[in-house]
Amino acid sequence: AAAAALGLLPLGKTQSPESLLDIAARKVAEKWPFQRVEERFERIPEPVQRRIVYWSFPRSEREICMYSSFNTGAEDPAVGPGGAAT
């Protein structure tokens, strides 16, 4: 109510705070690949695993396009194994 009164939020709109699980999972996903998290910790509760995996994937359309069109050069017949030109 106070935020709406200050004009920070539209009237009738409220925001709920992000859960501690989501905040922690997002920070972990920003720093480490999920495989490394699995190797480092013996037991990770399934809900925590799901949120880390969720936050591990790109959020913006630009990032999704960038990763989906990533080319290793393996399709180019002039490039041999290891990226060396033939």
C-alpha positions as CSV (number, residue, x, y, z in Angstrom):
1,A,0.0,0.0,0.0
2,A,2.8,2.4,0.8
3,A,4.6,1.7,-2.4
4,A,1.4,2.3,-4.4
5,A,0.9,5.5,-2.5
6,L,4.4,6.7,-3.4
7,G,3.6,6.0,-7.1
8,L,6.1,3.1,-7.3
9,L,3.5,0.5,-8.2
10,P,0.2,0.9,-10.1
11,L,-2.9,1.0,-7.9
12,G,-4.2,-2.5,-7.3
13,K,-0.9,-4.1,-8.2
14,T,1.3,-5.7,-5.6
15,Q,4.5,-7.5,-5.9
16,S,5.5,-10.5,-3.9
17,P,9.1,-10.9,-3.0
18,E,11.2,-13.5,-4.8
19,S,11.6,-16.7,-2.7
20,L,14.9,-17.4,-1.0
21,L,15.1,-20.6,-3.0
22,D,14.9,-18.8,-6.3
23,I,17.4,-16.1,-5.3
24,A,19.9,-18.7,-4.2
25,A,19.3,-21.0,-7.2
26,R,19.7,-18.1,-9.6
27,K,23.0,-17.0,-8.0
28,V,24.4,-20.6,-8.1
29,A,23.3,-20.9,-11.8
30,E,25.0,-17.6,-12.6
31,K,28.3,-18.8,-11.1
32,W,28.7,-22.6,-11.8
33,P,27.5,-25.1,-14.4
34,F,25.0,-27.6,-13.0
35,Q,27.4,-30.5,-13.6
36,R,29.9,-28.9,-11.2
37,V,27.2,-28.4,-8.6
38,E,26.2,-32.1,-8.8
39,E,29.9,-33.2,-8.5
40,R,30.6,-30.9,-5.5
41,F,27.6,-31.7,-3.3
42,E,26.5,-35.2,-2.4
43,R,22.8,-34.5,-1.7
44,I,20.9,-31.7,-3.3
45,P,17.1,-31.7,-2.7
46,E,15.1,-32.2,-5.9
47,P,13.2,-28.8,-5.6
48,V,16.6,-27.1,-5.3
49,Q,18.0,-29.0,-8.4
50,R,14.9,-28.0,-10.4
51,R,15.3,-24.3,-9.7
52,I,19.1,-24.3,-10.4
53,V,18.4,-26.1,-13.7
54,Y,15.6,-23.6,-14.5
55,W,17.9,-20.6,-13.9
56,S,20.7,-22.2,-15.8
57,F,19.0,-21.6,-19.1
58,P,19.2,-18.3,-20.9
59,R,16.3,-15.9,-20.3
60,S,16.4,-13.5,-23.2
61,E,15.4,-14.3,-26.8
62,R,18.8,-12.9,-28.0
63,E,20.8,-15.3,-25.7
64,I,18.6,-18.3,-26.8
65,C,19.3,-17.5,-30.5
66,M,23.0,-17.1,-29.8
67,Y,23.3,-20.5,-28.1
68,S,21.0,-22.3,-30.5
69,S,23.0,-21.1,-33.5
70,F,26.4,-21.8,-32.0
71,N,28.6,-23.3,-34.7
72,T,31.7,-25.4,-33.7
73,G,33.0,-25.5,-37.2
74,A,32.5,-29.2,-37.5
75,E,30.0,-28.7,-40.3
76,D,32.5,-26.9,-42.4
77,P,34.3,-29.5,-44.7
78,A,37.4,-27.3,-44.8
79,V,37.8,-27.5,-41.1
80,G,39.2,-30.8,-39.7
81,P,39.1,-32.3,-36.3
82,G,40.1,-29.8,-33.5
83,G,39.2,-26.8,-35.7
84,A,42.4,-27.1,-37.8
85,A,42.0,-26.1,-41.5
86,T,42.6,-29.0,-43.9
